[in-house]
Amino acid sequence: MSAARPFISSEPRDHTLDACFLGPYGENDTLLEKMLVEFLRDHVYWRRNFHPEDPPAIATGAAHHPDYIAFESRMRRELHLLSAALKKSVPFHSPRYIGHMASDLLLPGLAAQMLTLPYNPNNVSEDAAPVTVDMEVQAGLQLARMLGYPHDPAVPACAFGHLTSGGTVANYQALRLALALKAFPVALRAAGVPDLSLPEDDWRAFNLSQADGIALLTAWQSWLVAQTPAEQTRWLQRVEHERIEQRGLVAFFAAHRQLQVPLVLAPVTAHYSWSKGLKLLGLGRDQLELLPTEGMRMDPAALRETLQRCARNRQSILMCVAVLGSTEYGTIDPIDAVLAARNESRRRGLDFAVHVDAAWGGYLATLFRHEDGSLRSRKQVAADYMVFPTPGVHAAFAALAETDSVTVDPHKLGYLPYGSGAFICRDHRAMALLAERADYVFHAATPGDYLARYRSLGQFIPEGSKSGAAAAAVCVTHKVLPLDHAHFGHLPRATVRAAEAFHARAQRFALELSDCVKALVPFAPDSNLVCLALNPCGNTSIASANAFVRSLHDTLRCDPHQPLQTKEFFGSMTTLRPDMLGPAQTTRIFGALNLDTSMLDPDEDRLVILRHTLMNPFLIDHENDISYIDRYFDFLGRRIRALHEAADNKA
Ligand SMILES: *Cc1c(COP(=O)(O)O)cnc(C)c1O
């Protein structure tokens, strides 16, 4: 038992997570080892059974040859060096790690990935991955179900999702798809396709809703199928010549003077992948308009104002990004209000896609799903927590089903190995516009057709060759732990509860240390990320407060020059910028900390704060009645008092 106050658990512990991870102590080592050996042997039998009549190509005595021995010893030496070097890795598995968005890996995913690796499937197409491409498409449908999207491949408007290297590339895919869909009706008009009821002008064509755009696309596909083969080729070419993907942004917008290069709207909290995406797409960062927030959640009033201004100026908008779990603060944008603002804007003739960047928070959606896939009420969800989910957070998750596309990272709250991001769009038919081959004539009439189409996955995705093992990991994990509250949901449940305990403990901590530091959780956590702002008592200078928090953070950050064991806890750091906070929040937060905002200058334009990602499921150890949250705050208190005394002695 530690010197720290023992944590008394008030309820029976949840055993459902016991077999999920290798564990902080490697508790499940024999389970993983057994599975790995079993499936490695299985793989070897598979090799031998391919053509058992082929004799071994490597001589049975090869292992005695000096060259073999020399190679083996070089290999072993390098592997030992690697293994030794890796001991400096960040201990993501430990409940003492509450820094970045990383934790232990789910055993089913880890085992599935390791067992698939020697088969080395390439999910670029079924030719290179007869098994794992299907698993990737399945994983997309599993995620679609979690979000509330249609997920039955027999339904024409079924969703579609695929994996990416991460959230960054998934966000890029969202931009590509939205642009393709927006520009396509303009191309149909320019090509002069007869018989279709096309929008009257380019502005209207560029401002169709996604549903109307997809209806037009399918009408065009049906029209095309009815033509003679020669006419089909002619019309396909004609339309293809007018498409933005063919002409490029410069020629496309030069040819359509009624249209301006569209903006992308995102809250100031948006991840920097959006800036990368706009650069990559050639739209330019000038086209990324960052919207103000209220408590780091997108301010719907500001969005509505921006939309009115754009409608007045005939400034088109490609998409509005809402963030479900901001990278720095874990805050959740009011997705329902974003959709309402879009509906309002739609009536003014200005339409755009709504994409949700749920790279971080996506898997929290499992908490809101019954086993049958239906939505749980706020009351049902709230029964497990003190505050979560606030009405705003519940409304945001409930609104996911109405959005156009979503980014989710299995390698974040899905507890799977890097690199596994995912892009999911609500209606898969739009994906035809991303195909490298213009295969418009496809119609998914059966689930088989749907699968057959996406087996040539490379057609539709930004990447080419890609890991089939990663797809196996995601799909198998979702099968072992279905994406609803009764299965996968146990995991985010543990983390949200930990965040609530952390928040409560932080508030007590602020009182306990009120004689030497002002401490404040700047935003009540929407989920499982909690920040802590600190300022030594008596200080009003932002520079000094930042120096203080930086030196605290120095003891919490990864230091490859120190033995790992000297670290007590790992945390991370972020900043609060008044230009991001807005005047009201700046006054509230800086005021509560007794900091003088007139001392903000270009060198010291932001406040450094601690950031804690509470995704480790073992933060509260019911077995030994230990709360690593309590221990963390005890540690932080000791450090703060030590820093405080050091400063006093200097003074
Ligand atoms: C992590 C994150 C990303 C980027 O995802 P990667 O997997 O690191 O590429 C994008 N958006 C949000 C909100 C994130 O948290």
The ligand as an SDF file (V2000), in Angstrom:
LIG
                    3D

 15 15  0  0  0  0  0  0  0  0999 V2000
   -5.0240   13.1140  -34.0100 C   0  0  0  0  0  0  0  0  0  0  0  0
   -5.9580   13.9730  -34.7360 C   0  0  0  0  0  0  0  0  0  0  0  0
   -5.8600   14.1470  -36.1190 C   0  0  0  0  0  0  0  0  0  0  0  0
   -4.7350   13.5820  -36.9290 C   0  0  0  0  0  0  0  0  0  0  0  0
   -4.7220   12.2110  -36.8950 O   0  0  0  0  0  0  0  0  0  0  0  0
   -3.3770   11.3810  -37.1930 P   0  0  0  0  0  0  0  0  0  0  0  0
   -3.8520   10.0090  -36.9630 O   0  0  0  0  0  0  0  0  0  0  0  0
   -2.3540   11.8430  -36.2120 O   0  0  0  0  0  0  0  0  0  0  0  0
   -2.9930   11.6460  -38.5980 O   0  0  0  0  0  0  0  0  0  0  0  0
   -6.8200   14.9160  -36.7460 C   0  0  0  0  0  0  0  0  0  0  0  0
   -7.8100   15.4770  -36.0510 N   0  0  0  0  0  0  0  0  0  0  0  0
   -7.9450   15.3410  -34.7120 C   0  0  0  0  0  0  0  0  0  0  0  0
   -9.0810   15.9950  -34.0100 C   0  0  0  0  0  0  0  0  0  0  0  0
   -7.0070   14.5840  -34.0060 C   0  0  0  0  0  0  0  0  0  0  0  0
   -7.1320   14.4580  -32.6810 O   0  0  0  0  0  0  0  0  0  0  0  0
  1  2  1  0
  2  3  1  0
  2 14  2  0
  3  4  1  0
  3 10  2  0
  4  5  1  0
  5  6  1  0
  6  7  2  0
  6  8  1  0
  6  9  1  0
 10 11  1  0
 11 12  2  0
 12 13  1  0
 12 14  1  0
 14 15  1  0
M  END
$$$$
